């Protein structure tokens, strides 16, 4: 990710899906964990400047989303594949020098979304 500005408003969507809960054989982590602890962690680390001063002042929102099957009472409705999209805002328009506590909140929001809809994820 390349930014030409020191300040930007950034929306990061993390999708929780069946595939994101699979294990990566090289790292022993799920792909969802790799997205948060790998990509996001590296991205936020790249925004640090020398010393304690941040090199950038980006406003960040992280949205966790998933698509899951809706519980249907009638069998004919289940065949139609009725789905529902779910969104959860983990962080909204935040700017930090140290993103570690924020990553914990993102991890918790993603884990809660995965656990809530685990059986019905698409």
C-alpha positions in Angstrom: 0.0 0.0 0.0 1.5 3.3 -1.1 0.3 6.7 0.2 1.5 10.0 -1.3 0.0 12.0 1.5 0.9 12.3 5.2 -2.8 12.3 6.0 -5.6 10.1 4.6 -9.0 8.7 5.6 -8.8 5.0 5.2 -11.5 2.4 5.4 -10.3 -1.2 5.8 -12.8 -4.0 5.3 -11.9 -7.4 6.7 -14.2 -10.2 5.5 -14.8 -13.2 7.8 -15.6 -16.2 5.6 -15.2 -20.0 5.8 -11.9 -19.7 4.0 -10.5 -17.1 6.4 -10.9 -19.5 9.3 -8.8 -22.2 7.6 -5.2 -22.8 8.9 -2.1 -21.8 6.9 0.2 -24.7 7.0 3.3 -22.5 6.8 2.5 -20.3 9.8 0.0 -22.3 11.9 -2.3 -19.3 12.0 -5.7 -18.8 10.4 -5.9 -16.6 7.3 -8.0 -14.1 9.4 -5.2 -14.0 12.0 -2.7 -13.4 9.2 -4.7 -10.5 7.9 -4.8 -8.8 11.2 -1.4 -9.8 12.8 0.4 -9.8 9.5 -1.0 -7.3 7.0 -2.5 -4.7 9.5 0.4 -4.9 11.9 2.9 -4.4 9.1 0.8 -1.5 7.6 0.6 0.3 10.9 4.3 -0.3 11.7 5.2 1.3 8.3 3.4 4.5 9.4 5.9 5.1 12.2 8.5 7.7 11.8 11.9 7.8 13.5 11.7 8.1 17.2 8.3 8.6 18.8 6.9 10.9 16.1 4.5 9.3 13.6 5.4 9.7 10.0 1.8 10.0 9.0 -1.5 11.0 10.6 -4.0 8.7 8.9 -7.6 8.4 10.2 -8.5 4.7 10.1 -11.8 2.8 10.2 -11.8 -1.0 10.3 -15.0 -2.7 9.4 -15.4 -6.5 10.0 -18.0 -8.0 7.6 -19.4 -11.4 6.8 -22.1 -13.0 4.7 -24.0 -15.8 6.3 -27.0 -18.0 5.6 -30.2 -16.9 7.3 -32.0 -19.3 9.5 -35.1 -20.2 7.6 -38.2 -22.0 9.0 -39.4 -23.3 5.6 -37.4 -25.8 3.6 -38.3 -24.1 0.3 -36.7 -20.8 1.5 -33.5 -22.6 2.4 -33.1 -23.7 -1.2 -33.2 -20.1 -2.4 -30.0 -19.4 -0.5 -31.2 -16.5 1.5 -28.2 -14.7 2.8 -27.5 -11.8 5.1 -24.6 -9.4 5.3 -23.4 -8.4 8.7 -21.1 -5.5 9.5 -19.3 -4.5 12.7 -17.2 -1.3 13.1 -14.1 -2.3 15.1 -12.5 1.1 15.0 -13.9 4.4 13.6 -11.8 7.3 12.5 -9.0 6.7 14.9 -5.4 7.9 14.7 -2.7 6.5 17.0 1.1 6.5 17.5 0.9 2.9 18.9 -1.6 0.7 17.1 -1.1 -2.4 19.3 -4.1 -1.8 21.6 -6.2 -1.1 18.6 -5.2 -4.3 16.9 -6.4 -6.2 20.0 -9.8 -4.6 19.5 -9.9 -5.5 15.8 -8.9 -9.1 16.7 -11.7 -9.3 19.3 -14.3 -7.9 16.9 -13.2 -10.4 14.2 -13.2 -13.3 16.6 -16.7 -12.4 17.9 -18.0 -12.2 14.3 -16.5 -15.5 13.4 -17.8 -17.2 16.5 -21.3 -15.8 16.2 -21.8 -16.9 12.6 -19.3 -19.8 12.3 -21.9 -22.5 11.3 -23.6 -20.3 8.7 -20.6 -18.5 7.1 -20.4 -18.5 3.3 
